Each structure stands twice: as structure tokens, then as C-alpha cells.
């Protein structure tokens, strides 16, 4: 079994249209570690020793968050700045994360066609996630395609919350049970609840 940790970050959790349901479901999955960053660090006083120990103890690190101004919620950046130290995550002697997986579960308010060069966001969603992808590369981690839901604000009315959350649980369980095809996911742009590269139960 793969050791999976999920870091959840949503500063407006109670107002969430989708992420609060994803977080609730993720927290109920047996055999994984679930961390709510805003709950555990309301004053952004990240415990570096605790977080570095968590990273060493897990094989897959997944960040779940809504896109905020084309980036992550601010606590994830604070976490990165403090936890991913030179000599621990990168640089001389910084081999602790080498070979691990960094994954993202991201919701975006805009529709799929907005995240194209001809759309009103002008760039694919992967372009906005480039800093995280390069962070993974610097730390010698793999970066498979993110799990994405577009039009998240309209998801409840469109009946997409339940299938997206169900897909998220299938994703987490497949990672835990070594059934997720990371090699296939690295060749994909994004994954959705109906395109997960997941193998059958053993």
C-alpha cells in the first residue's frame, strides 16, 4: 500500500461549493493521512518539524485546493516556503522527497473552455500550476496530471458534485491500494472523475 497524505487548503471552507464535500470524503478514507491546513494552522504558524516528518513518512503528497487568483490559497505558499528547506527538499543533501509523487486536486470557477488560449483565461490550467510542477521537479518528485473540476460554482446545480467527489474517493483509494497508474497520469494533461487511470481491484 502507498502511504498517502492529503493537504487540504480552503480559507472559506464553510462557503465552499465542492471542496468541503471532497474534504469530508477524503477525511473518511481509511489508511490515508488528512491534514486541514487552515484548521491546524489558523495563524500560519507552520510546524516545520512535524511537516517534514510527515513528508518523509509518506510516498504521495496531494494538495487539495480551489484556484485563488490563478494560484494556491496563501497557506500553501507559506507551507512551501517554510517546509521545503534547502538541505531537506532540494540542494546539497536534500534528497528526502526524491522519487515521491506530488499531486493536486484543484477546482476552478471558470469553465473548461475558459482555460484555453482563445478563452477568457487565455492559458490552460496547467500553465497556472507551473510553479508547483517546477517545485516538484526541483525536489526530484514526480508530477502526475492534476484532478480537476471546472465550473465549480455551478457544480451543485449541474449535478456534478457527487460524481466529482466519488471520483476523488476512487482516486485516493486507488493510490492507497497501488492501483493508480502514475505513468499514464504523467502523460495526461488533467484528469477528471471519468478519465481516472485506475486499475481494477486485486
URTAWO-V615174 format. One record per backbone hydrogen bond with DSSP energy under -1.0 kcal/mol. CO is the residue of the C=O (numbers start at 1). NH is the residue of the N-H. E is the energy in kcal/mol with one decimal. If there is no record, write none. Layout:
BEGIN
((CO & NH & E) (CO & NH & E))
END
This chain:
BEGIN
((3 & 59 & -2.6) (3 & 60 & -2.3) (4 & 33 & -2.6) (5 & 62 & -2.8) (6 & 35 & -3.0) (7 & 64 & -3.1) (8 & 37 & -2.4) (10 & 13 & -1.1) (12 & 15 & -1.9) (13 & 16 & -1.8) (18 & 22 & -1.9) (19 & 23 & -3.1) (20 & 24 & -2.0) (21 & 25 & -2.1) (22 & 26 & -2.8) (23 & 27 & -2.6) (26 & 29 & -1.5) (33 & 6 & -3.1) (35 & 8 & -3.4) (36 & 40 & -2.7) (37 & 41 & -2.4) (41 & 44 & -2.0) (44 & 46 & -1.8) (46 & 48 & -1.1) (47 & 51 & -2.4) (48 & 52 & -2.8) (49 & 53 & -1.9) (50 & 54 & -2.2) (51 & 55 & -2.2) (52 & 56 & -2.1) (53 & 57 & -1.9) (59 & 101 & -2.1) (60 & 5 & -2.5) (61 & 103 & -2.9) (62 & 7 & -3.3) (63 & 105 & -2.7) (64 & 9 & -2.4) (65 & 107 & -1.4) (71 & 68 & -2.7) (73 & 76 & -1.5) (74 & 78 & -2.1) (75 & 79 & -2.5) (76 & 80 & -2.7) (77 & 81 & -2.7) (78 & 82 & -1.9) (79 & 83 & -3.0) (80 & 84 & -1.7) (83 & 85 & -2.2) (85 & 88 & -1.9) (85 & 89 & -3.0) (88 & 96 & -1.5) (90 & 87 & -3.3) (91 & 94 & -2.3) (93 & 95 & -1.5) (97 & 100 & -2.0) (100 & 142 & -2.9) (101 & 61 & -3.0) (103 & 63 & -2.5) (104 & 147 & -2.8) (105 & 65 & -2.3) (106 & 149 & -1.8) (107 & 67 & -2.8) (108 & 152 & -2.3) (110 & 151 & -2.6) (111 & 114 & -1.5) (112 & 115 & -1.3) (114 & 116 & -1.1) (114 & 121 & -1.9) (116 & 119 & -1.3) (124 & 127 & -1.2) (125 & 129 & -1.0) (127 & 130 & -1.2) (129 & 133 & -2.0) (130 & 134 & -2.9) (131 & 135 & -1.8) (132 & 136 & -2.3) (133 & 137 & -2.1) (134 & 138 & -2.7) (135 & 139 & -1.8) (136 & 141 & -3.3) (137 & 140 & -1.8) (140 & 99 & -3.1) (142 & 102 & -2.8) (146 & 191 & -2.8) (147 & 106 & -2.6) (149 & 108 & -2.7) (154 & 158 & -1.9) (155 & 160 & -2.5) (156 & 159 & -1.0) (160 & 164 & -1.9) (161 & 165 & -2.8) (162 & 166 & -2.8) (163 & 167 & -2.2) (164 & 168 & -2.0) (165 & 169 & -2.3) (166 & 170 & -2.2) (167 & 171 & -2.4) (168 & 172 & -2.6) (169 & 173 & -2.8) (170 & 174 & -2.2) (171 & 175 & -2.2) (172 & 176 & -2.6) (173 & 177 & -2.3) (174 & 179 & -3.5) (174 & 180 & -1.1) (175 & 178 & -1.6) (176 & 2 & -1.4) (179 & 199 & -3.0) (180 & 182 & -1.5) (181 & 185 & -2.3) (182 & 186 & -2.1) (185 & 145 & -1.5) (191 & 148 & -2.5) (192 & 195 & -1.8) (196 & 198 & -2.0) (197 & 181 & -2.9))
END
